[in-house]
Amino acid sequence: MKSVYDPEVDVLTIVILDDVLDHGEDIGEGVIVHFNKKNIPVEIEILNAKDKLIDWIRMALASQTKPKVATS
């Protein structure tokens, strides 16, 4: 697996398998999954990557810092 970031268009591409792309599916919020002819995911494209990654990191950090509730 490898990733490539293109700052000119703010797109992060995550290559899962080194295979020929057949088709892509927009799964929403600027995330596109590309598949091969066997319908196996080959790569993921994240549009407007900077904003999304910053939001995802903030959410991950927030979920780790939530106070734990004591149970009796």
Biopython code that builds the backbone (N, CA, C, O; Angstrom):
import numpy as np
from Bio.PDB.StructureBuilder import StructureBuilder

atoms = [
    (1, "MET", "N", (0.856, -1.165, 0.000)),
    (1, "MET", "CA", (0.000, 0.000, 0.000)),
    (1, "MET", "C", (0.903, 1.229, 0.000)),
    (1, "MET", "O", (1.942, 1.260, 0.659)),
    (2, "LYS", "N", (0.481, 2.234, -0.752)),
    (2, "LYS", "CA", (1.213, 3.499, -0.771)),
    (2, "LYS", "C", (0.212, 4.634, -0.923)),
    (2, "LYS", "O", (-0.935, 4.425, -1.317)),
    (3, "SER", "N", (0.669, 5.834, -0.605)),
    (3, "SER", "CA", (-0.201, 6.994, -0.765)),
    (3, "SER", "C", (0.564, 8.090, -1.498)),
    (3, "SER", "O", (1.784, 8.213, -1.391)),
    (4, "VAL", "N", (-0.201, 8.879, -2.245)),
    (4, "VAL", "CA", (0.365, 9.984, -3.012)),
    (4, "VAL", "C", (-0.538, 11.196, -2.790)),
    (4, "VAL", "O", (-1.758, 11.114, -2.933)),
    (5, "TYR", "N", (0.086, 12.320, -2.437)),
    (5, "TYR", "CA", (-0.680, 13.554, -2.245)),
    (5, "TYR", "C", (-0.313, 14.544, -3.339)),
    (5, "TYR", "O", (0.868, 14.780, -3.594)),
    (6, "ASP", "N", (-1.315, 15.123, -3.985)),
    (6, "ASP", "CA", (-1.107, 16.142, -5.009)),
    (6, "ASP", "C", (-1.582, 17.479, -4.437)),
    (6, "ASP", "O", (-2.785, 17.736, -4.388)),
    (7, "PRO", "N", (-0.647, 18.335, -4.004)),
    (7, "PRO", "CA", (-1.057, 19.588, -3.378)),
    (7, "PRO", "C", (-1.739, 20.580, -4.326)),
    (7, "PRO", "O", (-2.504, 21.435, -3.879)),
    (8, "GLU", "N", (-1.468, 20.471, -5.628)),
    (8, "GLU", "CA", (-2.104, 21.394, -6.580)),
    (8, "GLU", "C", (-3.609, 21.248, -6.608)),
    (8, "GLU", "O", (-4.332, 22.235, -6.744)),
    (9, "VAL", "N", (-4.087, 20.015, -6.481)),
    (9, "VAL", "CA", (-5.527, 19.764, -6.515)),
    (9, "VAL", "C", (-6.066, 19.277, -5.173)),
    (9, "VAL", "O", (-7.256, 18.992, -5.046)),
    (10, "ASP", "N", (-5.183, 19.180, -4.166)),
    (10, "ASP", "CA", (-5.548, 18.755, -2.813)),
    (10, "ASP", "C", (-6.264, 17.395, -2.817)),
    (10, "ASP", "O", (-7.357, 17.243, -2.273)),
    (11, "VAL", "N", (-5.608, 16.416, -3.450)),
    (11, "VAL", "CA", (-6.161, 15.065, -3.532)),
    (11, "VAL", "C", (-5.147, 14.075, -2.959)),
    (11, "VAL", "O", (-3.977, 14.072, -3.340)),
    (12, "LEU", "N", (-5.620, 13.239, -2.040)),
    (12, "LEU", "CA", (-4.809, 12.150, -1.497)),
    (12, "LEU", "C", (-5.290, 10.856, -2.140)),
    (12, "LEU", "O", (-6.475, 10.526, -2.077)),
    (13, "THR", "N", (-4.370, 10.129, -2.755)),
    (13, "THR", "CA", (-4.696, 8.843, -3.369)),
    (13, "THR", "C", (-4.000, 7.755, -2.575)),
    (13, "THR", "O", (-2.785, 7.794, -2.381)),
    (14, "ILE", "N", (-4.768, 6.792, -2.121)),
    (14, "ILE", "CA", (-4.233, 5.647, -1.383)),
    (14, "ILE", "C", (-4.356, 4.438, -2.295)),
    (14, "ILE", "O", (-5.460, 4.008, -2.628)),
    (15, "VAL", "N", (-3.211, 3.893, -2.696)),
    (15, "VAL", "CA", (-3.183, 2.728, -3.583)),
    (15, "VAL", "C", (-3.144, 1.478, -2.720)),
    (15, "VAL", "O", (-2.201, 1.267, -1.958)),
    (16, "ILE", "N", (-4.173, 0.654, -2.846)),
    (16, "ILE", "CA", (-4.283, -0.570, -2.052)),
    (16, "ILE", "C", (-3.634, -1.732, -2.778)),
    (16, "ILE", "O", (-2.870, -2.495, -2.187)),
    (17, "LEU", "N", (-3.940, -1.865, -4.067)),
    (17, "LEU", "CA", (-3.392, -2.923, -4.911)),
    (17, "LEU", "C", (-2.841, -2.312, -6.188)),
    (17, "LEU", "O", (-3.412, -1.361, -6.723)),
    (18, "ASP", "N", (-1.740, -2.852, -6.673)),
    (18, "ASP", "CA", (-1.184, -2.399, -7.944)),
    (18, "ASP", "C", (-1.895, -3.173, -9.052)),
    (18, "ASP", "O", (-1.451, -4.242, -9.470)),
    (19, "ASP", "N", (-3.013, -2.605, -9.519)),
    (19, "ASP", "CA", (-3.851, -3.284, -10.502)),
    (19, "ASP", "C", (-4.478, -2.232, -11.417)),
    (19, "ASP", "O", (-4.414, -1.034, -11.142)),
    (20, "VAL", "N", (-5.071, -2.692, -12.486)),
    (20, "VAL", "CA", (-5.725, -1.809, -13.453)),
    (20, "VAL", "C", (-7.086, -1.392, -12.907)),
    (20, "VAL", "O", (-7.869, -2.222, -12.446)),
    (21, "LEU", "N", (-7.349, -0.087, -12.969)),
    (21, "LEU", "CA", (-8.646, 0.425, -12.527)),
    (21, "LEU", "C", (-9.693, 0.146, -13.592)),
    (21, "LEU", "O", (-9.442, 0.311, -14.786)),
    (22, "ASP", "N", (-10.866, -0.277, -13.148)),
    (22, "ASP", "CA", (-11.965, -0.527, -14.074)),
    (22, "ASP", "C", (-13.063, 0.527, -13.915)),
    (22, "ASP", "O", (-13.564, 1.066, -14.901)),
    (23, "HIS", "N", (-13.426, 0.810, -12.679)),
    (23, "HIS", "CA", (-14.480, 1.789, -12.433)),
    (23, "HIS", "C", (-14.322, 2.366, -11.029)),
    (23, "HIS", "O", (-13.626, 1.802, -10.185)),
    (24, "GLY", "N", (-14.979, 3.496, -10.796)),
    (24, "GLY", "CA", (-14.944, 4.139, -9.496)),
    (24, "GLY", "C", (-16.339, 4.393, -8.985)),
    (24, "GLY", "O", (-17.296, 4.480, -9.754)),
    (25, "GLU", "N", (-16.443, 4.510, -7.674)),
    (25, "GLU", "CA", (-17.732, 4.769, -7.048)),
    (25, "GLU", "C", (-17.563, 5.877, -6.018)),
    (25, "GLU", "O", (-16.767, 5.755, -5.087)),
    (26, "ASP", "N", (-18.307, 6.944, -6.189)),
    (26, "ASP", "CA", (-18.299, 8.043, -5.233)),
    (26, "ASP", "C", (-19.121, 7.608, -4.027)),
    (26, "ASP", "O", (-20.335, 7.427, -4.129)),
    (27, "ILE", "N", (-18.460, 7.441, -2.888)),
    (27, "ILE", "CA", (-19.182, 6.967, -1.705)),
    (27, "ILE", "C", (-19.640, 8.120, -0.819)),
    (27, "ILE", "O", (-20.170, 7.905, 0.271)),
    (28, "GLY", "N", (-19.433, 9.331, -1.292)),
    (28, "GLY", "CA", (-19.918, 10.500, -0.571)),
    (28, "GLY", "C", (-18.813, 11.288, 0.087)),
    (28, "GLY", "O", (-17.736, 10.767, 0.375)),
    (29, "GLU", "N", (-19.100, 12.552, 0.320)),
    (29, "GLU", "CA", (-18.205, 13.483, 0.991)),
    (29, "GLU", "C", (-16.824, 13.552, 0.355)),
    (29, "GLU", "O", (-15.822, 13.719, 1.050)),
    (30, "GLY", "N", (-16.772, 13.423, -0.975)),
    (30, "GLY", "CA", (-15.515, 13.571, -1.689)),
    (30, "GLY", "C", (-14.573, 12.396, -1.585)),
    (30, "GLY", "O", (-13.364, 12.557, -1.751)),
    (31, "VAL", "N", (-15.098, 11.224, -1.315)),
    (31, "VAL", "CA", (-14.277, 10.004, -1.256)),
    (31, "VAL", "C", (-14.724, 9.088, -2.395)),
    (31, "VAL", "O", (-15.901, 8.744, -2.512)),
    (32, "ILE", "N", (-13.761, 8.702, -3.227)),
    (32, "ILE", "CA", (-14.045, 7.848, -4.377)),
    (32, "ILE", "C", (-13.229, 6.571, -4.236)),
    (32, "ILE", "O", (-12.018, 6.616, -4.019)),
    (33, "VAL", "N", (-13.898, 5.439, -4.361)),
    (33, "VAL", "CA", (-13.219, 4.140, -4.313)),
    (33, "VAL", "C", (-13.174, 3.608, -5.737)),
    (33, "VAL", "O", (-14.198, 3.542, -6.417)),
    (34, "HIS", "N", (-11.977, 3.228, -6.182)),
    (34, "HIS", "CA", (-11.785, 2.661, -7.519)),
    (34, "HIS", "C", (-11.611, 1.150, -7.406)),
    (34, "HIS", "O", (-10.929, 0.658, -6.507)),
    (35, "PHE", "N", (-12.234, 0.426, -8.325)),
    (35, "PHE", "CA", (-12.236, -1.030, -8.302)),
    (35, "PHE", "C", (-11.605, -1.591, -9.570)),
    (35, "PHE", "O", (-11.534, -0.909, -10.592)),
    (36, "ASN", "N", (-11.141, -2.853, -9.497)),
    (36, "ASN", "CA", (-10.678, -3.549, -10.698)),
    (36, "ASN", "C", (-11.857, -4.291, -11.323)),
    (36, "ASN", "O", (-12.990, -4.162, -10.859)),
    (37, "LYS", "N", (-11.593, -5.067, -12.374)),
    (37, "LYS", "CA", (-12.693, -5.778, -13.061)),
    (37, "LYS", "C", (-13.376, -6.819, -12.182)),
    (37, "LYS", "O", (-14.525, -7.184, -12.432)),
    (38, "LYS", "N", (-12.670, -7.306, -11.142)),
    (38, "LYS", "CA", (-13.261, -8.288, -10.226)),
    (38, "LYS", "C", (-14.005, -7.619, -9.075)),
    (38, "LYS", "O", (-14.429, -8.282, -8.128)),
    (39, "ASN", "N", (-14.160, -6.291, -9.169)),
    (39, "ASN", "CA", (-14.868, -5.499, -8.168)),
    (39, "ASN", "C", (-14.144, -5.465, -6.818)),
    (39, "ASN", "O", (-14.775, -5.333, -5.769)),
    (40, "ILE", "N", (-12.826, -5.586, -6.858)),
    (40, "ILE", "CA", (-12.001, -5.499, -5.654)),
    (40, "ILE", "C", (-11.466, -4.068, -5.562)),
    (40, "ILE", "O", (-10.967, -3.540, -6.556)),
    (41, "PRO", "N", (-11.558, -3.431, -4.393)),
    (41, "PRO", "CA", (-11.032, -2.071, -4.259)),
    (41, "PRO", "C", (-9.529, -2.014, -4.556)),
    (41, "PRO", "O", (-8.750, -2.804, -4.020)),
    (42, "VAL", "N", (-9.139, -1.081, -5.405)),
    (42, "VAL", "CA", (-7.747, -0.940, -5.823)),
    (42, "VAL", "C", (-7.140, 0.342, -5.253)),
    (42, "VAL", "O", (-5.985, 0.352, -4.825)),
    (43, "GLU", "N", (-7.923, 1.419, -5.250)),
    (43, "GLU", "CA", (-7.422, 2.661, -4.665)),
    (43, "GLU", "C", (-8.567, 3.519, -4.153)),
    (43, "GLU", "O", (-9.725, 3.358, -4.539)),
    (44, "ILE", "N", (-8.195, 4.441, -3.263)),
    (44, "ILE", "CA", (-9.149, 5.369, -2.673)),
    (44, "ILE", "C", (-8.639, 6.778, -2.941)),
    (44, "ILE", "O", (-7.469, 7.077, -2.703)),
    (45, "GLU", "N", (-9.517, 7.636, -3.434)),
    (45, "GLU", "CA", (-9.189, 9.041, -3.657)),
    (45, "GLU", "C", (-9.958, 9.882, -2.650)),
    (45, "GLU", "O", (-11.163, 9.707, -2.468)),
    (46, "ILE", "N", (-9.254, 10.791, -2.004)),
    (46, "ILE", "CA", (-9.891, 11.698, -1.056)),
    (46, "ILE", "C", (-9.715, 13.115, -1.594)),
    (46, "ILE", "O", (-8.606, 13.647, -1.632)),
    (47, "LEU", "N", (-10.839, 13.722, -2.012)),
    (47, "LEU", "CA", (-10.830, 15.077, -2.538)),
    (47, "LEU", "C", (-10.862, 16.069, -1.375)),
    (47, "LEU", "O", (-11.407, 15.765, -0.315)),
    (48, "ASN", "N", (-10.282, 17.244, -1.570)),
    (48, "ASN", "CA", (-10.187, 18.241, -0.493)),
    (48, "ASN", "C", (-9.572, 17.598, 0.752)),
    (48, "ASN", "O", (-10.093, 17.719, 1.860)),
    (49, "ALA", "N", (-8.466, 16.921, 0.536)),
    (49, "ALA", "CA", (-7.857, 16.068, 1.551)),
    (49, "ALA", "C", (-7.441, 16.819, 2.808)),
    (49, "ALA", "O", (-7.635, 16.309, 3.912)),
    (50, "LYS", "N", (-6.880, 18.003, 2.675)),
    (50, "LYS", "CA", (-6.400, 18.728, 3.866)),
    (50, "LYS", "C", (-7.509, 18.906, 4.888)),
    (50, "LYS", "O", (-7.343, 18.569, 6.060)),
    (51, "ASP", "N", (-8.634, 19.434, 4.444)),
    (51, "ASP", "CA", (-9.742, 19.684, 5.371)),
    (51, "ASP", "C", (-10.256, 18.392, 5.994)),
    (51, "ASP", "O", (-10.504, 18.333, 7.198)),
    (52, "LYS", "N", (-10.415, 17.366, 5.176)),
    (52, "LYS", "CA", (-10.942, 16.098, 5.695)),
    (52, "LYS", "C", (-9.991, 15.467, 6.702)),
    (52, "LYS", "O", (-10.423, 14.995, 7.754)),
    (53, "LEU", "N", (-8.698, 15.456, 6.386)),
    (53, "LEU", "CA", (-7.733, 14.838, 7.288)),
    (53, "LEU", "C", (-7.642, 15.598, 8.603)),
    (53, "LEU", "O", (-7.530, 14.987, 9.666)),
    (54, "ILE", "N", (-7.690, 16.924, 8.540)),
    (54, "ILE", "CA", (-7.672, 17.707, 9.773)),
    (54, "ILE", "C", (-8.903, 17.394, 10.619)),
    (54, "ILE", "O", (-8.797, 17.220, 11.833)),
    (55, "ASP", "N", (-10.075, 17.321, 9.976)),
    (55, "ASP", "CA", (-11.310, 16.990, 10.702)),
    (55, "ASP", "C", (-11.227, 15.591, 11.315)),
    (55, "ASP", "O", (-11.607, 15.403, 12.470)),
    (56, "TRP", "N", (-10.732, 14.604, 10.552)),
    (56, "TRP", "CA", (-10.627, 13.225, 11.046)),
    (56, "TRP", "C", (-9.661, 13.134, 12.222)),
    (56, "TRP", "O", (-9.917, 12.408, 13.182)),
    (57, "ILE", "N", (-8.557, 13.864, 12.151)),
    (57, "ILE", "CA", (-7.587, 13.853, 13.247)),
    (57, "ILE", "C", (-8.195, 14.493, 14.496)),
    (57, "ILE", "O", (-8.025, 13.985, 15.604)),
    (58, "ARG", "N", (-8.900, 15.605, 14.312)),
    (58, "ARG", "CA", (-9.561, 16.251, 15.457)),
    (58, "ARG", "C", (-10.572, 15.307, 16.109)),
    (58, "ARG", "O", (-10.621, 15.203, 17.334)),
    (59, "MET", "N", (-11.370, 14.626, 15.302)),
    (59, "MET", "CA", (-12.364, 13.699, 15.851)),
    (59, "MET", "C", (-11.682, 12.556, 16.599)),
    (59, "MET", "O", (-12.131, 12.158, 17.674)),
    (60, "ALA", "N", (-10.594, 12.028, 16.026)),
    (60, "ALA", "CA", (-9.880, 10.928, 16.675)),
    (60, "ALA", "C", (-9.297, 11.379, 18.011)),
    (60, "ALA", "O", (-9.381, 10.657, 19.005)),
    (61, "LEU", "N", (-8.711, 12.564, 18.034)),
    (61, "LEU", "CA", (-8.139, 13.073, 19.278)),
    (61, "LEU", "C", (-9.228, 13.351, 20.311)),
    (61, "LEU", "O", (-9.043, 13.082, 21.497)),
    (62, "ALA", "N", (-10.346, 13.882, 19.870)),
    (62, "ALA", "CA", (-11.449, 14.161, 20.792)),
    (62, "ALA", "C", (-11.997, 12.885, 21.405)),
    (62, "ALA", "O", (-12.357, 12.863, 22.582)),
    (63, "SER", "N", (-12.063, 11.823, 20.616)),
    (63, "SER", "CA", (-12.606, 10.575, 21.147)),
    (63, "SER", "C", (-11.651, 9.939, 22.149)),
    (63, "SER", "O", (-12.086, 9.182, 23.016)),
    (64, "GLN", "N", (-10.359, 10.233, 22.044)),
    (64, "GLN", "CA", (-9.379, 9.673, 22.979)),
    (64, "GLN", "C", (-9.311, 10.466, 24.272)),
    (64, "GLN", "O", (-8.834, 9.951, 25.283)),
    (65, "THR", "N", (-9.773, 11.692, 24.261)),
    (65, "THR", "CA", (-9.643, 12.539, 25.446)),
    (65, "THR", "C", (-10.949, 12.687, 26.211)),
    (65, "THR", "O", (-11.027, 13.477, 27.153)),
    (66, "LYS", "N", (-11.966, 11.947, 25.824)),
    (66, "LYS", "CA", (-13.230, 12.029, 26.561)),
    (66, "LYS", "C", (-13.022, 11.442, 27.960)),
    (66, "LYS", "O", (-12.352, 10.420, 28.112)),
    (67, "PRO", "N", (-13.588, 12.081, 28.969)),
    (67, "PRO", "CA", (-13.425, 11.554, 30.325)),
    (67, "PRO", "C", (-14.128, 10.210, 30.467)),
    (67, "PRO", "O", (-15.207, 9.991, 29.915)),
    (68, "LYS", "N", (-13.502, 9.329, 31.207)),
    (68, "LYS", "CA", (-14.098, 8.018, 31.450)),
    (68, "LYS", "C", (-15.093, 8.122, 32.593)),
    (68, "LYS", "O", (-14.847, 8.787, 33.599)),
    (69, "VAL", "N", (-16.216, 7.451, 32.415)),
    (69, "VAL", "CA", (-17.274, 7.484, 33.433)),
    (69, "VAL", "C", (-17.032, 6.323, 34.380)),
    (69, "VAL", "O", (-16.871, 5.177, 33.961)),
    (70, "ALA", "N", (-17.011, 6.645, 35.659)),
    (70, "ALA", "CA", (-16.826, 5.602, 36.677)),
    (70, "ALA", "C", (-18.119, 4.826, 36.848)),
    (70, "ALA", "O", (-19.207, 5.402, 36.868)),
    (71, "THR", "N", (-17.989, 3.523, 36.970)),
    (71, "THR", "CA", (-19.172, 2.681, 37.211)),
    (71, "THR", "C", (-19.042, 2.042, 38.571)),
    (71, "THR", "O", (-17.941, 1.729, 39.022)),
    (72, "SER", "N", (-20.176, 1.848, 39.223)),
    (72, "SER", "CA", (-20.166, 1.258, 40.572)),
    (72, "SER", "C", (-20.663, -0.153, 40.543)),
    (72, "SER", "O", (-20.725, -0.807, 41.584)),
]
sb = StructureBuilder()
sb.init_structure("model")
sb.init_model(0)
sb.init_chain("A")
sb.init_seg("    ")
for serial, (resi, resn, name, xyz) in enumerate(atoms, 1):
    if name == "N":
        sb.init_residue(resn, " ", resi, " ")
    sb.init_atom(name, np.array(xyz, "f"), 0.0, 1.0, " ", f" {name:<3s}", serial, name[0])
structure = sb.get_structure()
